[in-house]
Amino acid sequence: MDVWLEAALNGPWGRDRQPGIPVTADEIVADALAAAGAGAAVIHLHAYDERSGRQRDAYEIYAPIIERIRSSVDVVCCPTIPFAGSGDSTEPLSPAERFAAVERLLEAGLIEWSVVDPGSVNISLADDVAQGREGFVYANAESHVRHGLALAQAHRMTPSYAIYEPGFLRLGAALHRAVPGAPQPVYRFMFTDQFTFGFPPQEWALQAYLRLLRDEAPGAPWMVAGLGVDVEPLIGAAVRAGGHVRAGLEDAPLGCPDGNRELVERAARLITDAGGTLATAAQVRAGTAGLP
């Protein structure tokens, strides 16, 4: 089986939470090329303001980074949208404002996937909860999800669904059915060790998600991923069940001492050990092209 390996390079953490993430354009490009060399066919990245060291989802930052990556290696690039509710995106945004950079990147022909997360959830570290420090609500109103799916429909973009809780899967499948012609989303099951949402990275939890997926979106592609998690123990089970894999510093436990290259190399090795074959970007495109 051809297994899609996605590298999630940095996430929204900033270096205070995840010291090893790439932040500058040069760092992001270097890590993307290293991850591609280690076997990743999909590159997921967050754009950063280099002066503040915080996430800033601006076309002017994304575009030159993605152009540099694509000029050197054939990969599928997947940006994100503002992490609504976090310290970097506290002000309410309309759906069009939230997806503004994504829409421009689509019009420029620079991306093929984008984050379209179908639900809202409390993002809280277990340690913070114990010490009385409050997390935040990651908010994705239905109108925002519909807007993202409409862009997917118009531009033949693959929506990347982060499934933090089982309800995300049910709502995401229902909204996809409500937007005829939108390409089939990729369902990323978001496991965690350090946060308090969703499921821990256990095989019983993977089986629960797969049972629900069979009911709500039979045949949809899926992968194991997460935040603040070591997903490596699940990779073999995921590959044997027909799934795909995401690895990288966005997902790794906060404070991870390894870099993106090492994380992707280990994931690639576990995929092949389980009998999978690393897919190329062309094979990823072919795997999503015919999905309704």
ChimeraX commands (.cxc) that place a marker at each C-alpha (Angstrom):
marker #1 position 0.00,0.00,0.00 radius 0.5
marker #1 position 1.15,3.53,-0.83 radius 0.5
marker #1 position 1.17,5.49,2.43 radius 0.5
marker #1 position 1.01,9.28,2.47 radius 0.5
marker #1 position 3.53,10.76,4.88 radius 0.5
marker #1 position 2.79,14.36,5.85 radius 0.5
marker #1 position 5.36,16.51,7.65 radius 0.5
marker #1 position 3.86,19.09,10.04 radius 0.5
marker #1 position 6.80,21.43,10.43 radius 0.5
marker #1 position 5.95,23.97,13.12 radius 0.5
marker #1 position 2.37,24.57,14.20 radius 0.5
marker #1 position 1.24,27.59,16.23 radius 0.5
marker #1 position 3.43,27.02,19.26 radius 0.5
marker #1 position 6.24,29.54,18.92 radius 0.5
marker #1 position 9.63,28.62,20.29 radius 0.5
marker #1 position 8.54,29.16,23.88 radius 0.5
marker #1 position 6.49,25.95,23.64 radius 0.5
marker #1 position 8.45,24.05,20.97 radius 0.5
marker #1 position 12.03,25.37,20.78 radius 0.5
marker #1 position 13.07,23.39,17.70 radius 0.5
marker #1 position 10.43,24.59,15.24 radius 0.5
marker #1 position 11.37,26.48,12.07 radius 0.5
marker #1 position 10.16,30.08,12.16 radius 0.5
marker #1 position 12.04,32.10,9.55 radius 0.5
marker #1 position 11.45,31.55,5.85 radius 0.5
marker #1 position 14.90,30.04,5.41 radius 0.5
marker #1 position 14.33,27.64,8.30 radius 0.5
marker #1 position 10.91,26.55,7.06 radius 0.5
marker #1 position 12.22,25.92,3.54 radius 0.5
marker #1 position 15.22,23.99,4.87 radius 0.5
marker #1 position 13.04,21.79,7.10 radius 0.5
marker #1 position 10.55,21.22,4.27 radius 0.5
marker #1 position 13.29,20.04,1.92 radius 0.5
marker #1 position 14.79,17.84,4.63 radius 0.5
marker #1 position 11.38,16.30,5.37 radius 0.5
marker #1 position 10.79,15.67,1.67 radius 0.5
marker #1 position 14.18,14.02,1.43 radius 0.5
marker #1 position 13.21,11.76,4.34 radius 0.5
marker #1 position 10.06,10.62,2.57 radius 0.5
marker #1 position 7.33,13.20,3.18 radius 0.5
marker #1 position 5.07,13.85,0.17 radius 0.5
marker #1 position 2.90,16.45,1.95 radius 0.5
marker #1 position 4.28,19.51,3.73 radius 0.5
marker #1 position 2.08,21.30,6.26 radius 0.5
marker #1 position 3.34,24.67,7.45 radius 0.5
marker #1 position 2.33,27.71,9.48 radius 0.5
marker #1 position 3.58,31.12,8.38 radius 0.5
marker #1 position 5.40,33.22,10.97 radius 0.5
marker #1 position 6.17,36.88,11.45 radius 0.5
marker #1 position 9.94,36.72,11.81 radius 0.5
marker #1 position 10.10,39.85,13.98 radius 0.5
marker #1 position 7.61,38.71,16.60 radius 0.5
marker #1 position 8.19,34.98,16.27 radius 0.5
marker #1 position 4.43,34.39,16.19 radius 0.5
marker #1 position 2.11,32.85,13.62 radius 0.5
marker #1 position 0.80,35.26,10.97 radius 0.5
marker #1 position -1.28,33.85,8.15 radius 0.5
marker #1 position -0.43,36.24,5.35 radius 0.5
marker #1 position -0.20,35.45,1.65 radius 0.5
marker #1 position 2.92,37.60,1.43 radius 0.5
marker #1 position 4.69,35.27,3.88 radius 0.5
marker #1 position 3.33,31.97,2.60 radius 0.5
marker #1 position 3.75,32.52,-1.13 radius 0.5
marker #1 position 7.55,32.94,-1.37 radius 0.5
marker #1 position 8.13,30.06,1.05 radius 0.5
marker #1 position 5.92,27.69,-0.95 radius 0.5
marker #1 position 7.42,28.87,-4.24 radius 0.5
marker #1 position 10.91,28.08,-2.93 radius 0.5
marker #1 position 9.86,24.64,-1.70 radius 0.5
marker #1 position 8.09,23.73,-4.94 radius 0.5
marker #1 position 10.97,24.96,-7.07 radius 0.5
marker #1 position 13.24,22.42,-5.37 radius 0.5
marker #1 position 11.05,19.37,-4.75 radius 0.5
marker #1 position 7.68,17.96,-5.82 radius 0.5
marker #1 position 5.48,17.96,-2.73 radius 0.5
marker #1 position 1.88,18.81,-1.88 radius 0.5
marker #1 position 1.88,22.00,0.21 radius 0.5
marker #1 position -0.80,22.58,2.83 radius 0.5
marker #1 position -1.04,25.88,4.75 radius 0.5
marker #1 position -3.23,26.58,7.75 radius 0.5
marker #1 position -5.72,29.27,8.73 radius 0.5
marker #1 position -5.68,31.54,11.82 radius 0.5
marker #1 position -5.92,29.45,15.01 radius 0.5
marker #1 position -9.09,31.24,16.12 radius 0.5
marker #1 position -9.24,31.82,19.86 radius 0.5
marker #1 position -5.49,31.54,20.44 radius 0.5
marker #1 position -3.22,34.37,21.49 radius 0.5
marker #1 position -2.29,34.95,17.85 radius 0.5
marker #1 position -5.89,35.24,16.64 radius 0.5
marker #1 position -8.07,36.68,19.38 radius 0.5
marker #1 position -10.18,39.04,17.24 radius 0.5
marker #1 position -13.23,37.61,15.45 radius 0.5
marker #1 position -12.72,37.14,11.71 radius 0.5
marker #1 position -15.29,36.57,9.00 radius 0.5
marker #1 position -15.02,33.34,7.00 radius 0.5
marker #1 position -13.61,35.27,4.03 radius 0.5
marker #1 position -11.03,37.00,6.23 radius 0.5
marker #1 position -10.00,33.75,7.84 radius 0.5
marker #1 position -9.44,32.01,4.48 radius 0.5
marker #1 position -8.05,35.08,2.68 radius 0.5
marker #1 position -4.48,33.80,2.39 radius 0.5
marker #1 position -5.67,30.33,1.38 radius 0.5
marker #1 position -7.86,31.77,-1.38 radius 0.5
marker #1 position -5.00,33.83,-2.80 radius 0.5
marker #1 position -2.66,30.83,-2.66 radius 0.5
marker #1 position -5.25,28.78,-4.54 radius 0.5
marker #1 position -5.67,31.48,-7.17 radius 0.5
marker #1 position -1.88,31.55,-7.61 radius 0.5
marker #1 position -1.80,27.78,-8.07 radius 0.5
marker #1 position 0.55,27.29,-5.11 radius 0.5
marker #1 position -1.42,24.88,-2.92 radius 0.5
marker #1 position -3.52,21.74,-3.33 radius 0.5
marker #1 position -4.60,21.09,0.27 radius 0.5
marker #1 position -5.68,23.39,3.10 radius 0.5
marker #1 position -6.83,23.09,6.68 radius 0.5
marker #1 position -10.64,23.15,7.03 radius 0.5
marker #1 position -11.30,22.02,10.60 radius 0.5
marker #1 position -14.95,20.99,11.17 radius 0.5
marker #1 position -15.65,21.85,14.79 radius 0.5
marker #1 position -14.64,23.70,17.95 radius 0.5
marker #1 position -12.76,22.40,20.98 radius 0.5
marker #1 position -11.04,23.46,24.21 radius 0.5
marker #1 position -7.26,23.46,23.77 radius 0.5
marker #1 position -5.86,22.98,27.28 radius 0.5
marker #1 position -2.67,21.35,28.50 radius 0.5
marker #1 position -3.30,18.88,31.30 radius 0.5
marker #1 position -0.47,20.44,33.31 radius 0.5
marker #1 position -1.97,23.91,32.88 radius 0.5
marker #1 position -5.37,22.69,34.04 radius 0.5
marker #1 position -3.80,21.25,37.18 radius 0.5
marker #1 position -2.09,24.57,37.92 radius 0.5
marker #1 position -5.13,26.76,37.26 radius 0.5
marker #1 position -3.94,28.16,33.91 radius 0.5
marker #1 position -6.74,28.42,31.38 radius 0.5
marker #1 position -6.50,27.27,27.78 radius 0.5
marker #1 position -8.67,28.59,24.95 radius 0.5
marker #1 position -11.51,27.55,22.69 radius 0.5
marker #1 position -10.38,26.78,19.15 radius 0.5
marker #1 position -13.45,28.03,17.31 radius 0.5
marker #1 position -14.63,26.96,13.86 radius 0.5
marker #1 position -18.18,28.11,13.22 radius 0.5
marker #1 position -20.19,26.16,10.68 radius 0.5
marker #1 position -20.11,29.15,8.33 radius 0.5
marker #1 position -16.29,28.99,8.31 radius 0.5
marker #1 position -16.26,25.29,7.48 radius 0.5
marker #1 position -18.78,25.83,4.67 radius 0.5
marker #1 position -16.63,28.67,3.30 radius 0.5
marker #1 position -13.56,26.42,3.27 radius 0.5
marker #1 position -15.50,23.66,1.52 radius 0.5
marker #1 position -16.81,26.13,-1.05 radius 0.5
marker #1 position -13.21,27.10,-1.83 radius 0.5
marker #1 position -12.39,23.40,-2.12 radius 0.5
marker #1 position -15.29,22.96,-4.52 radius 0.5
marker #1 position -14.29,25.95,-6.66 radius 0.5
marker #1 position -10.56,25.16,-6.82 radius 0.5
marker #1 position -10.57,21.35,-6.54 radius 0.5
marker #1 position -8.67,21.67,-3.26 radius 0.5
marker #1 position -8.44,18.76,-0.82 radius 0.5
marker #1 position -9.76,19.81,2.61 radius 0.5
marker #1 position -7.58,18.64,5.49 radius 0.5
marker #1 position -9.93,17.88,8.39 radius 0.5
marker #1 position -8.38,17.79,11.87 radius 0.5
marker #1 position -10.60,15.50,13.95 radius 0.5
marker #1 position -10.07,16.55,17.57 radius 0.5
marker #1 position -13.24,14.86,18.85 radius 0.5
marker #1 position -15.67,12.33,17.33 radius 0.5
marker #1 position -18.20,15.12,16.74 radius 0.5
marker #1 position -15.76,16.77,14.33 radius 0.5
marker #1 position -15.98,13.68,12.14 radius 0.5
marker #1 position -19.78,13.63,12.16 radius 0.5
marker #1 position -20.15,17.36,11.47 radius 0.5
marker #1 position -17.39,17.35,8.88 radius 0.5
marker #1 position -18.98,14.49,6.96 radius 0.5
marker #1 position -22.40,16.14,7.09 radius 0.5
marker #1 position -21.06,19.48,5.86 radius 0.5
marker #1 position -19.13,17.78,3.08 radius 0.5
marker #1 position -22.34,16.10,1.92 radius 0.5
marker #1 position -24.02,19.53,1.95 radius 0.5
marker #1 position -21.48,20.98,-0.53 radius 0.5
marker #1 position -21.89,18.88,-3.70 radius 0.5
marker #1 position -18.73,18.67,-5.76 radius 0.5
marker #1 position -16.31,19.47,-2.95 radius 0.5
marker #1 position -13.41,16.99,-3.02 radius 0.5
marker #1 position -13.36,14.33,-0.32 radius 0.5
marker #1 position -11.61,15.59,2.83 radius 0.5
marker #1 position -8.68,13.80,4.40 radius 0.5
marker #1 position -9.62,12.95,8.00 radius 0.5
marker #1 position -6.70,13.49,10.40 radius 0.5
marker #1 position -7.40,11.76,13.71 radius 0.5
marker #1 position -5.87,14.05,16.35 radius 0.5
marker #1 position -4.56,12.06,19.31 radius 0.5
marker #1 position -2.85,13.60,22.32 radius 0.5
marker #1 position -0.83,12.83,25.42 radius 0.5
marker #1 position -0.29,16.35,26.77 radius 0.5
marker #1 position -3.62,18.02,26.01 radius 0.5
marker #1 position -7.09,17.17,27.32 radius 0.5
marker #1 position -9.09,16.89,24.08 radius 0.5
marker #1 position -10.09,13.73,22.30 radius 0.5
marker #1 position -8.42,10.34,22.64 radius 0.5
marker #1 position -4.97,9.16,23.76 radius 0.5
marker #1 position -2.82,7.42,21.12 radius 0.5
marker #1 position -4.20,3.93,21.71 radius 0.5
marker #1 position -5.33,1.31,19.21 radius 0.5
marker #1 position -8.80,1.11,20.77 radius 0.5
marker #1 position -9.20,4.83,20.06 radius 0.5
marker #1 position -8.07,4.39,16.45 radius 0.5
marker #1 position -10.59,1.58,16.02 radius 0.5
marker #1 position -13.36,3.79,17.43 radius 0.5
marker #1 position -12.57,6.49,14.90 radius 0.5
marker #1 position -12.45,3.97,12.06 radius 0.5
marker #1 position -15.80,2.50,13.03 radius 0.5
marker #1 position -17.36,5.98,13.00 radius 0.5
marker #1 position -15.66,6.86,9.71 radius 0.5
marker #1 position -17.15,3.75,8.07 radius 0.5
marker #1 position -20.60,5.00,9.04 radius 0.5
marker #1 position -20.18,8.68,8.16 radius 0.5
marker #1 position -17.69,8.81,5.27 radius 0.5
marker #1 position -17.01,5.31,3.97 radius 0.5
marker #1 position -13.88,5.09,1.85 radius 0.5
marker #1 position -12.53,8.51,2.89 radius 0.5
marker #1 position -8.75,8.72,3.32 radius 0.5
marker #1 position -7.50,9.14,6.88 radius 0.5
marker #1 position -4.30,9.51,8.83 radius 0.5
marker #1 position -3.01,9.41,12.39 radius 0.5
marker #1 position -1.74,12.70,13.79 radius 0.5
marker #1 position -2.18,14.82,16.91 radius 0.5
marker #1 position -0.83,17.55,19.13 radius 0.5
marker #1 position 1.49,17.02,22.07 radius 0.5
marker #1 position 1.71,13.35,21.21 radius 0.5
marker #1 position 4.08,10.55,20.31 radius 0.5
marker #1 position 2.09,8.92,17.53 radius 0.5
marker #1 position 4.84,6.47,16.55 radius 0.5
marker #1 position 3.33,3.51,18.48 radius 0.5
marker #1 position 0.19,3.83,16.32 radius 0.5
marker #1 position 1.92,3.95,12.94 radius 0.5
marker #1 position 2.11,0.20,12.39 radius 0.5
marker #1 position -1.56,-0.27,13.22 radius 0.5
marker #1 position -2.53,2.65,11.00 radius 0.5
marker #1 position -0.62,1.32,8.01 radius 0.5
marker #1 position -2.03,-2.18,8.43 radius 0.5
marker #1 position -5.55,-0.68,8.58 radius 0.5
marker #1 position -5.06,1.26,5.33 radius 0.5
marker #1 position -4.29,4.68,6.78 radius 0.5
marker #1 position -1.71,7.40,6.37 radius 0.5
marker #1 position 0.64,9.21,8.76 radius 0.5
marker #1 position 1.57,12.71,9.88 radius 0.5
marker #1 position 4.77,13.45,11.79 radius 0.5
marker #1 position 6.78,16.51,12.76 radius 0.5
marker #1 position 7.33,19.14,15.41 radius 0.5
marker #1 position 3.80,20.53,15.28 radius 0.5
marker #1 position 2.49,17.20,16.56 radius 0.5
marker #1 position 5.37,16.04,18.77 radius 0.5
marker #1 position 5.31,16.43,22.55 radius 0.5
marker #1 position 6.13,20.02,23.47 radius 0.5
marker #1 position 9.81,20.40,24.26 radius 0.5
marker #1 position 10.72,17.62,21.80 radius 0.5
marker #1 position 14.53,17.41,21.43 radius 0.5
marker #1 position 14.40,16.00,17.89 radius 0.5
marker #1 position 14.10,17.90,14.63 radius 0.5
marker #1 position 11.67,17.46,11.78 radius 0.5
marker #1 position 14.10,15.38,9.74 radius 0.5
marker #1 position 14.54,12.87,12.55 radius 0.5
marker #1 position 10.81,12.63,13.24 radius 0.5
marker #1 position 9.97,12.09,9.57 radius 0.5
marker #1 position 12.79,9.57,9.12 radius 0.5
marker #1 position 11.51,7.51,12.05 radius 0.5
marker #1 position 7.92,7.65,10.77 radius 0.5
marker #1 position 9.09,6.57,7.31 radius 0.5
marker #1 position 10.97,3.64,8.79 radius 0.5
marker #1 position 7.93,2.54,10.82 radius 0.5
marker #1 position 5.74,2.76,7.71 radius 0.5
marker #1 position 8.04,0.51,5.70 radius 0.5
marker #1 position 8.49,-1.86,8.67 radius 0.5
marker #1 position 4.68,-2.28,8.68 radius 0.5
marker #1 position 4.67,-3.20,4.99 radius 0.5
marker #1 position 3.79,0.19,3.55 radius 0.5
marker #1 position 5.45,1.99,0.67 radius 0.5
marker #1 position 6.06,5.72,0.90 radius 0.5
marker #1 position 3.86,7.53,-1.62 radius 0.5
marker #1 position 5.20,10.24,-3.90 radius 0.5
marker #1 position 3.40,13.54,-4.30 radius 0.5
marker #1 position 2.10,12.32,-7.66 radius 0.5
marker #1 position 0.62,9.25,-5.97 radius 0.5
marker #1 position -1.00,11.43,-3.29 radius 0.5
marker #1 position -2.59,13.56,-6.04 radius 0.5
marker #1 position -3.78,10.46,-7.85 radius 0.5
marker #1 position -5.22,9.14,-4.58 radius 0.5
marker #1 position -7.36,12.22,-4.05 radius 0.5
marker #1 position -8.21,13.11,-7.66 radius 0.5
marker #1 position -11.10,10.69,-8.08 radius 0.5
marker #1 position -12.69,11.10,-4.65 radius 0.5
marker #1 position -16.11,12.80,-4.68 radius 0.5
marker link #1:1,2 radius 0.2
marker link #1:2,3 radius 0.2
marker link #1:3,4 radius 0.2
marker link #1:4,5 radius 0.2
marker link #1:5,6 radius 0.2
marker link #1:6,7 radius 0.2
marker link #1:7,8 radius 0.2
marker link #1:8,9 radius 0.2
marker link #1:9,10 radius 0.2
marker link #1:10,11 radius 0.2
marker link #1:11,12 radius 0.2
marker link #1:12,13 radius 0.2
marker link #1:13,14 radius 0.2
marker link #1:14,15 radius 0.2
marker link #1:15,16 radius 0.2
marker link #1:16,17 radius 0.2
marker link #1:17,18 radius 0.2
marker link #1:18,19 radius 0.2
marker link #1:19,20 radius 0.2
marker link #1:20,21 radius 0.2
marker link #1:21,22 radius 0.2
marker link #1:22,23 radius 0.2
marker link #1:23,24 radius 0.2
marker link #1:24,25 radius 0.2
marker link #1:25,26 radius 0.2
marker link #1:26,27 radius 0.2
marker link #1:27,28 radius 0.2
marker link #1:28,29 radius 0.2
marker link #1:29,30 radius 0.2
marker link #1:30,31 radius 0.2
marker link #1:31,32 radius 0.2
marker link #1:32,33 radius 0.2
marker link #1:33,34 radius 0.2
marker link #1:34,35 radius 0.2
marker link #1:35,36 radius 0.2
marker link #1:36,37 radius 0.2
marker link #1:37,38 radius 0.2
marker link #1:38,39 radius 0.2
marker link #1:39,40 radius 0.2
marker link #1:40,41 radius 0.2
marker link #1:41,42 radius 0.2
marker link #1:42,43 radius 0.2
marker link #1:43,44 radius 0.2
marker link #1:44,45 radius 0.2
marker link #1:45,46 radius 0.2
marker link #1:46,47 radius 0.2
marker link #1:47,48 radius 0.2
marker link #1:48,49 radius 0.2
marker link #1:49,50 radius 0.2
marker link #1:50,51 radius 0.2
marker link #1:51,52 radius 0.2
marker link #1:52,53 radius 0.2
marker link #1:53,54 radius 0.2
marker link #1:54,55 radius 0.2
marker link #1:55,56 radius 0.2
marker link #1:56,57 radius 0.2
marker link #1:57,58 radius 0.2
marker link #1:58,59 radius 0.2
marker link #1:59,60 radius 0.2
marker link #1:60,61 radius 0.2
marker link #1:61,62 radius 0.2
marker link #1:62,63 radius 0.2
marker link #1:63,64 radius 0.2
marker link #1:64,65 radius 0.2
marker link #1:65,66 radius 0.2
marker link #1:66,67 radius 0.2
marker link #1:67,68 radius 0.2
marker link #1:68,69 radius 0.2
marker link #1:69,70 radius 0.2
marker link #1:70,71 radius 0.2
marker link #1:71,72 radius 0.2
marker link #1:72,73 radius 0.2
marker link #1:73,74 radius 0.2
marker link #1:74,75 radius 0.2
marker link #1:75,76 radius 0.2
marker link #1:76,77 radius 0.2
marker link #1:77,78 radius 0.2
marker link #1:78,79 radius 0.2
marker link #1:79,80 radius 0.2
marker link #1:80,81 radius 0.2
marker link #1:81,82 radius 0.2
marker link #1:82,83 radius 0.2
marker link #1:83,84 radius 0.2
marker link #1:84,85 radius 0.2
marker link #1:85,86 radius 0.2
marker link #1:86,87 radius 0.2
marker link #1:87,88 radius 0.2
marker link #1:88,89 radius 0.2
marker link #1:89,90 radius 0.2
marker link #1:90,91 radius 0.2
marker link #1:91,92 radius 0.2
marker link #1:92,93 radius 0.2
marker link #1:93,94 radius 0.2
marker link #1:94,95 radius 0.2
marker link #1:95,96 radius 0.2
marker link #1:96,97 radius 0.2
marker link #1:97,98 radius 0.2
marker link #1:98,99 radius 0.2
marker link #1:99,100 radius 0.2
marker link #1:100,101 radius 0.2
marker link #1:101,102 radius 0.2
marker link #1:102,103 radius 0.2
marker link #1:103,104 radius 0.2
marker link #1:104,105 radius 0.2
marker link #1:105,106 radius 0.2
marker link #1:106,107 radius 0.2
marker link #1:107,108 radius 0.2
marker link #1:108,109 radius 0.2
marker link #1:109,110 radius 0.2
marker link #1:110,111 radius 0.2
marker link #1:111,112 radius 0.2
marker link #1:112,113 radius 0.2
marker link #1:113,114 radius 0.2
marker link #1:114,115 radius 0.2
marker link #1:115,116 radius 0.2
marker link #1:116,117 radius 0.2
marker link #1:117,118 radius 0.2
marker link #1:118,119 radius 0.2
marker link #1:119,120 radius 0.2
marker link #1:120,121 radius 0.2
marker link #1:121,122 radius 0.2
marker link #1:122,123 radius 0.2
marker link #1:123,124 radius 0.2
marker link #1:124,125 radius 0.2
marker link #1:125,126 radius 0.2
marker link #1:126,127 radius 0.2
marker link #1:127,128 radius 0.2
marker link #1:128,129 radius 0.2
marker link #1:129,130 radius 0.2
marker link #1:130,131 radius 0.2
marker link #1:131,132 radius 0.2
marker link #1:132,133 radius 0.2
marker link #1:133,134 radius 0.2
marker link #1:134,135 radius 0.2
marker link #1:135,136 radius 0.2
marker link #1:136,137 radius 0.2
marker link #1:137,138 radius 0.2
marker link #1:138,139 radius 0.2
marker link #1:139,140 radius 0.2
marker link #1:140,141 radius 0.2
marker link #1:141,142 radius 0.2
marker link #1:142,143 radius 0.2
marker link #1:143,144 radius 0.2
marker link #1:144,145 radius 0.2
marker link #1:145,146 radius 0.2
marker link #1:146,147 radius 0.2
marker link #1:147,148 radius 0.2
marker link #1:148,149 radius 0.2
marker link #1:149,150 radius 0.2
marker link #1:150,151 radius 0.2
marker link #1:151,152 radius 0.2
marker link #1:152,153 radius 0.2
marker link #1:153,154 radius 0.2
marker link #1:154,155 radius 0.2
marker link #1:155,156 radius 0.2
marker link #1:156,157 radius 0.2
marker link #1:157,158 radius 0.2
marker link #1:158,159 radius 0.2
marker link #1:159,160 radius 0.2
marker link #1:160,161 radius 0.2
marker link #1:161,162 radius 0.2
marker link #1:162,163 radius 0.2
marker link #1:163,164 radius 0.2
marker link #1:164,165 radius 0.2
marker link #1:165,166 radius 0.2
marker link #1:166,167 radius 0.2
marker link #1:167,168 radius 0.2
marker link #1:168,169 radius 0.2
marker link #1:169,170 radius 0.2
marker link #1:170,171 radius 0.2
marker link #1:171,172 radius 0.2
marker link #1:172,173 radius 0.2
marker link #1:173,174 radius 0.2
marker link #1:174,175 radius 0.2
marker link #1:175,176 radius 0.2
marker link #1:176,177 radius 0.2
marker link #1:177,178 radius 0.2
marker link #1:178,179 radius 0.2
marker link #1:179,180 radius 0.2
marker link #1:180,181 radius 0.2
marker link #1:181,182 radius 0.2
marker link #1:182,183 radius 0.2
marker link #1:183,184 radius 0.2
marker link #1:184,185 radius 0.2
marker link #1:185,186 radius 0.2
marker link #1:186,187 radius 0.2
marker link #1:187,188 radius 0.2
marker link #1:188,189 radius 0.2
marker link #1:189,190 radius 0.2
marker link #1:190,191 radius 0.2
marker link #1:191,192 radius 0.2
marker link #1:192,193 radius 0.2
marker link #1:193,194 radius 0.2
marker link #1:194,195 radius 0.2
marker link #1:195,196 radius 0.2
marker link #1:196,197 radius 0.2
marker link #1:197,198 radius 0.2
marker link #1:198,199 radius 0.2
marker link #1:199,200 radius 0.2
marker link #1:200,201 radius 0.2
marker link #1:201,202 radius 0.2
marker link #1:202,203 radius 0.2
marker link #1:203,204 radius 0.2
marker link #1:204,205 radius 0.2
marker link #1:205,206 radius 0.2
marker link #1:206,207 radius 0.2
marker link #1:207,208 radius 0.2
marker link #1:208,209 radius 0.2
marker link #1:209,210 radius 0.2
marker link #1:210,211 radius 0.2
marker link #1:211,212 radius 0.2
marker link #1:212,213 radius 0.2
marker link #1:213,214 radius 0.2
marker link #1:214,215 radius 0.2
marker link #1:215,216 radius 0.2
marker link #1:216,217 radius 0.2
marker link #1:217,218 radius 0.2
marker link #1:218,219 radius 0.2
marker link #1:219,220 radius 0.2
marker link #1:220,221 radius 0.2
marker link #1:221,222 radius 0.2
marker link #1:222,223 radius 0.2
marker link #1:223,224 radius 0.2
marker link #1:224,225 radius 0.2
marker link #1:225,226 radius 0.2
marker link #1:226,227 radius 0.2
marker link #1:227,228 radius 0.2
marker link #1:228,229 radius 0.2
marker link #1:229,230 radius 0.2
marker link #1:230,231 radius 0.2
marker link #1:231,232 radius 0.2
marker link #1:232,233 radius 0.2
marker link #1:233,234 radius 0.2
marker link #1:234,235 radius 0.2
marker link #1:235,236 radius 0.2
marker link #1:236,237 radius 0.2
marker link #1:237,238 radius 0.2
marker link #1:238,239 radius 0.2
marker link #1:239,240 radius 0.2
marker link #1:240,241 radius 0.2
marker link #1:241,242 radius 0.2
marker link #1:242,243 radius 0.2
marker link #1:243,244 radius 0.2
marker link #1:244,245 radius 0.2
marker link #1:245,246 radius 0.2
marker link #1:246,247 radius 0.2
marker link #1:247,248 radius 0.2
marker link #1:248,249 radius 0.2
marker link #1:249,250 radius 0.2
marker link #1:250,251 radius 0.2
marker link #1:251,252 radius 0.2
marker link #1:252,253 radius 0.2
marker link #1:253,254 radius 0.2
marker link #1:254,255 radius 0.2
marker link #1:255,256 radius 0.2
marker link #1:256,257 radius 0.2
marker link #1:257,258 radius 0.2
marker link #1:258,259 radius 0.2
marker link #1:259,260 radius 0.2
marker link #1:260,261 radius 0.2
marker link #1:261,262 radius 0.2
marker link #1:262,263 radius 0.2
marker link #1:263,264 radius 0.2
marker link #1:264,265 radius 0.2
marker link #1:265,266 radius 0.2
marker link #1:266,267 radius 0.2
marker link #1:267,268 radius 0.2
marker link #1:268,269 radius 0.2
marker link #1:269,270 radius 0.2
marker link #1:270,271 radius 0.2
marker link #1:271,272 radius 0.2
marker link #1:272,273 radius 0.2
marker link #1:273,274 radius 0.2
marker link #1:274,275 radius 0.2
marker link #1:275,276 radius 0.2
marker link #1:276,277 radius 0.2
marker link #1:277,278 radius 0.2
marker link #1:278,279 radius 0.2
marker link #1:279,280 radius 0.2
marker link #1:280,281 radius 0.2
marker link #1:281,282 radius 0.2
marker link #1:282,283 radius 0.2
marker link #1:283,284 radius 0.2
marker link #1:284,285 radius 0.2
marker link #1:285,286 radius 0.2
marker link #1:286,287 radius 0.2
marker link #1:287,288 radius 0.2
marker link #1:288,289 radius 0.2
marker link #1:289,290 radius 0.2
marker link #1:290,291 radius 0.2
marker link #1:291,292 radius 0.2
view
